[in-house]
Amino acid sequence: MRARLKIDLATPEPPPQASIDAALRLLTTGRLFRYGEMGGEGSEAALLETEFAALVGSKYCLGVNSGGSAMFLALKAAGVLPGDKVLLNAFTLAPVPGALQHLGAETVLVEINDRLVIDPEDLRLKAKNSGAKYLLMSHMRGHIADMDVISAICAEFDIKMIEDCAHTMGATWNGTQTGRFGIVSAFSSQSFKQFNTGEGGLIVTDNPDIAARAILMSGSYMLYEQHAAAPDAYVFDRWKGTCANHSMRISALTAAILRPQLPLLPARNARWRVIHDRIAMRLRRHQMLRLPNRPEAEGYIPTSIQFFMAGDKIEAVIKESTAHGVPIKFFGGDTAIGFTSRSPHWEYIDNPQQVTKSEQILSTLCDVRLPLGLTDDQADTLADVITQSIDAVML
Ligand SMILES: Cc1ncc(COP(=O)(O)O)c(C=O)c1O
């Protein structure tokens, strides 16, 4: 009997009842804008920022309207100017080079290795050859590079690291949380991340000038004193006339929906690990599949699973697997579909660059979303659908 999965893998995790209650309470007040002209004491957004800063262990935090906006503001507040070169790992999603394009910065693509993370050798080479002074380190699909090595390379070449932690809330390298390596880091609470507010983003930093600039540029008008996880007023005085308002504020409603989810993170992340590792164990047994190696130091939080498929019938396997309830996403396709993309699809990058090694790695890379609600039995079925689809098509 062929296995068949009967749930929709694109089902997002519903916010808890406390989020629904908080949202309804707020709706009845009408105070959906984060600032109040008479003062914003107790604003959901300010409270969220304080709580999220504590969760990551950062001094300052700013809520914004998406992960893409968070990256844009983080980079701009860190000092990236139009024309500046920014190093970026070649395995990432379109909003990441999109943020660089938004800034008018020049993307310098860095190869990845078969752990799906930035290749330190190529980073060193590109840092040297390009003279770039910024690295946008994207922990794509939750794969975390050796951050000790990457941090050392950045220090050697005087490069400022900005982290894209869209998929890594609570994830660690050698016990240090992602978001703590960069001078400023961006997170997302879009529905398929670890928190679900539909859309939303957060920026964290310990640098008071970056924090003040990001807050001003997010569109705080002259109401920035209503922030709590923010630097003192004199820091804003240094910047307030020179930072454009980009209107990327977080809505108070988003903050209200997100706050009750923060305490759930450890339990959610632990469950994601169980689901992932259970499926990974079954997939690893199949001769046509290989999974990226995950070193001991990588405290990964997988909201999806990645695997390399051998053979030349990957698209036929995907069709078969989809017909049995497991839609596999494929990074090797000619066109970007859904939440996959590769650098050749980012045609807006001004200086197209060859990343042959990354292209070769991504040419067999498959990916499946892992909803948090997956039971152990459903996780087993998911793995069985994939392996049986390979057998049906290839063997
Ligand atoms: C690696 C990565 N970075 C950043 C983002 C941007 O997040 P958002 O969709 O909130 O703009 C995404 C979105 O999926 C992503 O996958």
The ligand as an SDF file (V2000), in Angstrom:
LIG
                    3D

 16 16  0  0  0  0  0  0  0  0999 V2000
   15.9600   33.6740    4.2560 C   0  0  0  0  0  0  0  0  0  0  0  0
   14.8820   34.7100    4.3090 C   0  0  0  0  0  0  0  0  0  0  0  0
   15.1980   35.9460    4.6660 N   0  0  0  0  0  0  0  0  0  0  0  0
   14.2710   36.9300    4.7090 C   0  0  0  0  0  0  0  0  0  0  0  0
   12.9560   36.6910    4.4000 C   0  0  0  0  0  0  0  0  0  0  0  0
   12.0140   37.8410    4.3940 C   0  0  0  0  0  0  0  0  0  0  0  0
   10.9870   37.7620    5.2760 O   0  0  0  0  0  0  0  0  0  0  0  0
    9.5770   38.4540    4.9650 P   0  0  0  0  0  0  0  0  0  0  0  0
    8.8080   37.4890    4.1180 O   0  0  0  0  0  0  0  0  0  0  0  0
    9.0180   38.6520    6.3220 O   0  0  0  0  0  0  0  0  0  0  0  0
    9.8430   39.7370    4.2610 O   0  0  0  0  0  0  0  0  0  0  0  0
   12.5700   35.3960    4.0320 C   0  0  0  0  0  0  0  0  0  0  0  0
   11.1730   35.0930    3.7180 C   0  0  0  0  0  0  0  0  0  0  0  0
   10.7500   33.9630    3.6170 O   0  0  0  0  0  0  0  0  0  0  0  0
   13.5630   34.3820    3.9640 C   0  0  0  0  0  0  0  0  0  0  0  0
   13.2560   33.1230    3.6030 O   0  0  0  0  0  0  0  0  0  0  0  0
  1  2  1  0
  2  3  1  0
  2 15  2  0
  3  4  2  0
  4  5  1  0
  5  6  1  0
  5 12  2  0
  6  7  1  0
  7  8  1  0
  8  9  2  0
  8 10  1  0
  8 11  1  0
 12 13  1  0
 12 15  1  0
 13 14  2  0
 15 16  1  0
M  END
$$$$
